[in-house]
Amino acid sequence: MYILALNCGSSSLKYQVFDADTKTAIVGGNVEKIGLADSFVTQKYPDGHKDKKVTEMKDHKEALSVVMQMLREASIDMNEIGGVGHRVVMGGDKFASSVEVTDEVIKTLRELTPLAPLHNPSGILGIVTAQQLLPNAKQVAVFDTAFHQTMKPASYRYPVPKEWYTELGVRRYGFHGTSHLYVSKRAAAMLGKPASECNLITAHIGSGASITAIKNGVSVDTSMGMTPTAGLMMGTRCGDIDPSIPSYVAARKGLSIETVQNELNKKSGLMGVTTCYSDGRDVKENQECNDDCKLALEMQAQTVKKFIGAYIAELGHVDALVLTAGVCENDEYMREKFCEGLEELGIKMDKEANKNISRDVPEAVLSTPDSRIKIFKIATNEELVIVEDTLAIMNGTYNADHLKMAYSFAQQKER
């Protein structure tokens, strides 16, 4: 039996097919530029081979149909797909765990769409299409926001008029929950302690970025807010800014609030400061000849360190700082920048270990022996969380309390 993991973005679709017994990926891929004439699918295999198909896909329904055909061409029997796990960006405060998809769940997701207008509609369309194309498979929704529903009101409420919260749902929800869940379990295993006894700071830094404070195994605070625009400086998102800036810019430039919001999401962050690069690799490559690139990296590192310091203060005792996602997994320069100057707070990086660790090594200790807080590099695996939640719901073994879930990746690995 296979489990299909689906991640429908606003104009993209990522997918992976897993063997249900071994929980290993068989084949996967990305659909990009959905809605444009030059949309395409790149299908990837474990041996590194890739197939590419360029074809117009007007929406996620057409994209998923093309994906199914490519999977058939890869000898995947559609009748053997017993479950489909869907990454859903916004579950609000309605879903604190993964759930089997029902008509009521879809109805609630539609009601939550104003909180995630770019993502929830495509996620819903992906679910409905998968139900039609794979009618015998169990559909499961796994929420980006669920991991953070353990936050207390002091962390998730904003100091705004109360009716904004009660009537409109204005509060912090947090995102990247499956990633923070996965790496927190792996960090606990590396520490040799139960997750419920671990205090961690998990930094998911990629094009999108968030940092989470984890106390006794559960999220107590996180940098992203009501939307994924908040918190850290990112590839194209601004992160935290003065809340008066949007209205000031709109008034001075005669722009609509929608246009300003688009620029805060698509033209800010690294892109905004450099004016030409949203990918950190390009920014780093040009920092010696471009002062804006140098400044952008300094700004990004500073925002990360601010949250690390704040969460050390919030948690009191911290067992480990976990670095994960694209930037932290692959960029030794930025890993060092994120930890630079934090020695007085108990974070001491082994610079040689950091410099010499291969990108292919999924987990490593990057702190010095005398560092009070350990530094871990851990490659995230959100798809595996989706697959294991889906399987557990199918088998009736799922526990909504993730501390009581028997995740395979929570076990210590032989060294």
N, C-alpha and C positions, 0 to 999 in steps of 0.2 A: 504493500500500500504506500501511496505517496501523500505528502502534505504540501500544498502550494501556499507559499507566503507571498502576499500582494501588498504593495505600497504605492498607492495612487497619489501622486502629487498634483499640483494645479495644472501642469502641462506635461507631466511625465508619468511613467509607470515602471516600477521595479518589481521583479518577480524572481522567485527561486523555488525549485522543486526539491524536496527532501525525501529521502528514504525514511519511512516511519520507524523502521526497526533500528537502524543505525544512527538516525538523526544527522546524516551527512547529506550535503548538497549534491544533487545529480547534475543539474543544469539550471541556469538562471540567465537573467539579462535585464536590459533597460530599454524602454521606449522613450524617445525624446521628441520634443517639438510637436506634441499632440495639438491638433487644431491648425497646423500649418501644412503647406503643400509638400514641404521637404521632410516630413516626419519620418523617423526610421527606428528600426529595432536592431539592437546588437545582442546576440545570444552568445553566452560564454559557457565553456565546458571546463571541468576540473583540470584537464591536461593543457589548458591555455589556449586551445583552439577557439576561434570566434566565427560566427556567421552574422552577416549583416544584410538586412532587407530594407530598402528605401521604398516607402509607399505612403500615400496620403491617408492619414487617420484623423477623421474630423473630431472624434471625441473618444473617451475612455472605453466606450462600448466597442467601437471599431478596433481600438488598440488591443483590447483583450481578445477579440476574435482572431486577430493576426497572431497574437502570442500563442493561442491555442493551436493554430495551424503549425507554427514553428515547433511547438513541443511535440506534435504528432510526427513531424519530420525528424525529430530527434528520438523517435521510437518510444515516446511516453504515451502509455495507454490511458486515455482520459477516464476510462471506467475504473482505473486504479487510484485515482485521486479521491481519497476518502474525506479529506477536510481541506478547507481553505481558510487561512488565517489572514485577516485584513488589518493592516496598520491604519488606525483612525486617529487623526491629529487631535481633534477636540471632543472629549467626553464630558467636559465641564465638571460640575459637582454631582452629575447624575450617575457616573460610572466610576467606581473605585477599584475595579478589577475587570479582567477580560470576561466577556459574556458570549453565549450563543446568540446569533442574530435571529431575531423574530420581527414580526411586523411592528410590534410596539417599540423595539430597539430602533428600527429605521425611522419611525415616527419621531422619536426623541432626538435622533441625530439631525433630522430636518429642522426641528425646533432650535437646535444649537447652532445652526448654520450662521446666524448673524455674528457669532463669536469667532467663526473661522470661515469667512465667505470664500476664500481662495482654495481651501482644502477640503472641507466637509462635503461640498457638492460632488467633487470628483471621487471622494471615498465612497459616498453613497452609491454613485453610478457604478463603481467597481463592484460593490457588494451585490447590487441588483443584477448586473450583467453576469457575475459569477453564478448567481442562483439560477439564471436562465441557461447558461452554457454547461453548468455542472449540477444538475438538479438533484443528484444522489449524494453530493458531498455536503458535509456539515459546514456551515459558515460561522466563523467566530470573529468577533471584533476585539482587537487588542489596542488599547488607548494610550497615546502619548502622555496623557495627563493623569492616568490612573495612579501611577507610582507616587505622585505628589499629593494625593488626597489625604495623606496623614498629617499634612501641615496644620498647625493650630491657627485660630483666627488672627493672632498677633502677627503671624507671618503672611497669611493670604489676604487679609483685609487691607484696603487702601484707605488713607485718611481723607476720604471724600464724602459728600452727603450720603447718609445711610440709604436713602431711597435709590441711589444709583446701584447699590449692592442688592437690595431686596427686590427691586423692580427690573433691573437690567442685567444683573449678574456681574457687575463690575468688581472683580477680585483677581488675585493672582491664581493662575492654574498651573503654570509650569509645563514644560515639554521635554522631549527626548527621554521620556520616562523609561522606555524599554532598555535604552542604552545605560542609563544610570542604574537600573535594576541589575542588569547583567554584570557590569563591572564591579558593582558593590558586592555581589556574591563571589566573584572571582577574587576580589581583594580580601574578603574574609577567609577564603580558602588559603590564600597565600600567607595570611597572618596566622593561620592555624587556629582560628577562633570561630565560634558560632557567629553568624551575621548579626544576631540580636545583641551581641556584646561589642560590636564595632562602631566606632565613630570615624567617619570618613568625609573627605571633601573630594567629590568626583568632578573632573573638568572635561567636558565633552566639547572639544574645540575643533570645528571644521569650518566649512563655509557658513553654516549656522553654528551657534555656540551657546552653551549654558553651563553653569556651575551649580552643584547641589550640595547642601549640607545634610549629612546623614547621621542621625544619632540613634544608637542602639538598633541599627539596621534599617531604619525608616527615614524617609525624607522629612526634614523639618523646615527647610527653606531652599529656595532655588532662584536663580537670577532672572529667568524669563518670567513674564508676567501674565496679564490677561491675553496677550498675544505673543508670538515668537519674536516680535520686534524689540522687546525690552531686554535690559541687562547688558551683556557684553557687546563691544564693538565687533561686528562680523564682516563677512565678505561684502555684502551690499546693504545690510541693515545697520541702523545707527546705534542701537542699544539705548541705554539711558541718556536722556537729554532733558533740558529744561522744558517743562510742559507748556510753557508759553511760546516756545519757538514756532510750532506749527501755525498758530493763529497770527503771529507776527509776520511770518513769511507770506502767508496767504493774503494778508491785507496789503503788504508792501508790494507784492508782485502781481496782485490781482488773480491769484490762483484759487481753485476750488480746494476744499479740504481733502477731497479724494485725490487730487493731483499731488498735494503735499504728502499725503500718506504714501502714495506710490513712490515718491522720491525718497522718503525715509526708509522704505523697504527695498527698493531696487537700485537706488543711485547713491546710497550713503555708505557708511562703514569704510572698508579699505578703498572701495570704488570712489566714494565721496572725497576722501583725502587725497588720493593719488590722481583722480580724474580719469584713470585709464585701466586700472587693474583691480579685479575683485578676488583673484586667486593669490593666496599668500606666497606661493612659489614664485610668481612673477614679481611680486612686490619685493621679496628678498633678493632676487636676482638683480634688481635694478637699484637697490638702495645706495650703492656707492656712487652712482652717477645721477641720482634723482633724490633731491632732498625731501620731496613729498613722500616718497617710498620709505625713506629712513624714518620720517616722522610717523607715518602710519604704523610701522612695526612697533615703535616706542609707545604709541598710544594704545595699541592692542595689548601689549605686554602689561602696561600700567593698569588697564581695566581688569585684566585677569588677576593681577596681584592684589588689587583693591578688594575683590570678592574673596580671595583666599584669606586675606587678613581679617575681613569682617566675619567670615565663617569660623575661623579659629577662635575669635572672641565669642561668637555665639555658642559654639560647641564646648568650649573650655578645654577638654582633652580631645586630641585628634590622633588616631592610630596611623593613618596614611592619607597621602594626597595621591589620587589616581588620575593619570593623564591618559585620555583616550580620544578616539575619532581622528579624522584625517590629518590635522596639523600635529596633534600630540603623538600620534602613532608613527609619523614619518619624518618629522622635522626636528632634528636634534638641536638646531640653533634656537628655535622658538621655545622648545622645552626648557633650555637653559635660561632664556630670557624670562620665562614665566616664574622661575624659581630664584632668579637673581635678587640678592638683597634680603632674602627671607630667613637668613641664618639665625638672626636673633629671635625669630618666631619658632625655631626648632626644625626648619626645613633646610637641609644641607645636601646639595646634589653632588654626586660623584661625577665630575665633568668628563673624566676619561671613560667611565662606563657608559655615560650618556652619548658620548661621541662615537664610541665603537660598537654600540649595539646594532645589530642588523635590523633592517625594516621588516625582514621576514620572521623575526622572533616575536611571537604574539604577546609574551609576558616577560617582564624583566624588573629587577630592583635597581633603581637609579640613585638611591640615597647612599651616603657614606655610613659606615658602621656606627658612628656616634651621633647620627641624625636622630633627634627625638621623634620626629615624624617621618615615617618611611615614605619614599617616593616610588610609586609603581607605574610602569607603562603597561597598559593592558589593551589589547585590540578588542574593540567592542563586537558584539554579534547579536544585533537586534532581531535578526531573522530567526535565530535559534530560540529566543524567548517566545516569539510568535508561534513557532512550531510546537514547542513544548506546552504552551498554554492551550493550543488547539487540540493537541493529542489528549491532554488531561481532561478537557471538557468533553471530548468524544468518549473517553473511557470512564467518565464519572469520578475521576480522582482529583479534579481541580479544587484547590483551596484558595478562596479569595484573599486570605492573609498570606502574602508572598513569603513571610518568614516561616510558614509552615508547609510551603510547597517543596516537594522533593525534586528540585531541578537537578538535572545531571551535571550541569556546569558548576554547581555549588560545591562539588566534591573536590578534595585536594588531588592534584595530578602528581603522578610519579615523576621524580626528577632524575 
